[in-house]
Amino acid sequence: MPPLGLLHMRAWASLFSRLLRPPGVVCIREVHFHSQVSEAVLTSQLKPQHEKSNFIIKTPKGTRDLSPQQMVVREKILDMVIGCFKRHGAKRLDTPAFELKEMLTEKYGEDSGLIYDLKDQGGELLSLRYDLTVPFARYLAMNKVKKMKRYHVGKVWRRESPTIVQGRYREFCQCDFDIAGQFDPMIPDAECLKIMCEILSGLQLGDFLIKVNDRRILDGMLAVCGVPESKFHAICSSIDKLDKISWNDVRHEMVAKKGLAPEVADRIGDYIQCHGGVSLVEEMFQDSRLSQNKQAIEGLGDLKLLFEYLTLFGIAEKISFDLSLARGLDYYTGVIYEAVLLQTPAQAEESLNTSGQKIRTTETQVFVATPQKNFLHERLKLISELWDAGIKAELLYKNNPKLLTQLHYCEHTGIPLAVIIGEQELKEGVIKLRSVASREEVAIKRENLVAEIQKRLSES
């Protein structure tokens, strides 16, 4: 995930190897608790030895800390994403952060070199998971599950050169939605595309487009253009760069570096610069070369059906048939899709800010305060009552805090209510309930306090 948001989603359409795939599962569609530790103690623990005087305290390359403010934004994003997954009937799944090395290295082709290997800790060679898809396939095979709609949110690790400006890290969070099993064509894919639209619209990141293609169309196109089958993968890796570099540069790479005949490259260029809606699918059906390739015709037929379902879902205008989309060729066998934002990441992240509102890093609803000394016991009894009633409450960890300090803390952190107990309130059997924003105070009978707080919170 890029620094403060979900800027890019790729939907998986994978056919796993026979080793991993249980019978009948044809495809997967996917879119401490610590006690108090003082800063001094922590610093002393991290203090370098004499021979390590140049030691720098920092995060490992390609990783980052997320501040409380950033975590608030991330949690809002994930809540919305997970809510969408649940709305579509997915079950939650979790898998280990590491897998058997052999399980992973056979599934990613060239990307296997980006897998983090772990030292042998007891007779097993292990690696950190590269994505959430292969672990899901392993889960299905182990448990002989033939059908499952699941979502999984978790960290993955890739040993690549990080490009922090673009939001590419070595450790990042993935949000996967998968539909595994045998189904009639394009119905699960249409739902995955619908989910992508719902999430990206909900995040309000600006306009976006979802590109779709089909591995069969891609292979058929290369075949009819005259590309030797042995060069399919290499040429596809060049095609995949078209969204980053010009066609002239792509063509030069194909011809000069990968040995493709210039006329073959030009024929490819005629196709991969095309993009559009269902009308382009119809146009490709009439193409004199593609129409002679069985694979391409099958892929075009499924895309036509897909656009029919997308129209019924009301999202066809967000989908673009793009013949340059050539991702994941080591595992995609059919339809391919991915979403891209039509604005810069910086602009998209800016839209996640809450219109100048201060971001609250806690959800505390009530602060327990006192204006007098020696009232810690009463504060502790009172806050325990609030906690037991399910109310989110805080107090300062001091025996005798100043009232002004306590009220300033409420205002600084955005806590909406404060309850104040002192000698007079204790004698009268009441508690003062203070609205932090308006600074208005009312006396509430102690036995009615929880009910009054709950009423106010429900109205806010």
HELIX and SHEET records of a PDB file:
HELIX    1   1 GLU A   39  LEU A   46  1                                   8    
HELIX    2   2 HIS A   50  LYS A   52  5                                   3    
HELIX    3   3 PRO A   68  ARG A   87  1                                  20    
HELIX    4   4 LYS A  101  THR A  105  1                                   5    
HELIX    5   5 GLY A  109  LEU A  114  5                                   6    
HELIX    6   6 THR A  133  ASN A  143  1                                  11    
HELIX    7   7 ILE A  164  GLN A  166  5                                   3    
HELIX    8   8 ILE A  187  LEU A  203  1                                  17    
HELIX    9   9 ARG A  215  CYS A  225  1                                  11    
HELIX   10  10 GLU A  229  LYS A  231  5                                   3    
HELIX   11  11 PHE A  232  ILE A  239  1                                   8    
HELIX   12  12 ASP A  240  ASP A  243  5                                   4    
HELIX   13  13 TRP A  247  HIS A  252  1                                   6    
HELIX   14  14 GLU A  253  LYS A  257  3                                   5    
HELIX   15  15 PRO A  262  ILE A  272  1                                  11    
HELIX   16  16 VAL A  278  PHE A  285  1                                   8    
HELIX   17  17 LEU A  290  GLN A  292  5                                   3    
HELIX   18  18 LYS A  294  PHE A  313  1                                  20    
HELIX   19  19 ALA A  316  LYS A  318  5                                   3    
HELIX   20  20 PRO A  345  GLU A  350  1                                   6    
HELIX   21  21 LEU A  376  ASP A  388  1                                  13    
HELIX   22  22 LEU A  403  THR A  413  1                                  11    
HELIX   23  23 GLU A  423  GLU A  428  1                                   6    
HELIX   24  24 ARG A  446  ASN A  448  5                                   3    
HELIX   25  25 LEU A  449  GLU A  459  1                                  11    
SHEET    1   A 9 LYS A  91  ARG A  92  0                                        
SHEET    2   A 9 MET A 148  TRP A 157  1                                        
SHEET    3   A 9 GLU A 171  GLY A 181 -1                                        
SHEET    4   A 9 CYS A  27  GLU A  30 -1                                        
SHEET    5   A 9 MET A   9  SER A  14 -1                                        
SHEET    6   A 9 VAL A 335  LEU A 341 -1                                        
SHEET    7   A 9 PHE A 208  ASP A 214 -1                                        
SHEET    8   A 9 ILE A 319  ASP A 322  1                                        
SHEET    9   A 9 HIS A 275  GLY A 276 -1                                        
SHEET    1   B 3 PHE A  98  LEU A 100  0                                        
SHEET    2   B 3 LEU A 126  LEU A 128 -1                                        
SHEET    3   B 3 ASP A 117  LEU A 118 -1                                        
SHEET    1   C 5 ALA A 393  GLU A 394  0                                        
SHEET    2   C 5 VAL A 366  ALA A 369  1                                        
SHEET    3   C 5 LEU A 417  ILE A 420  1                                        
SHEET    4   C 5 VAL A 430  SER A 435 -1                                        
SHEET    5   C 5 GLU A 441  LYS A 445 -1                                        
END                                                                             
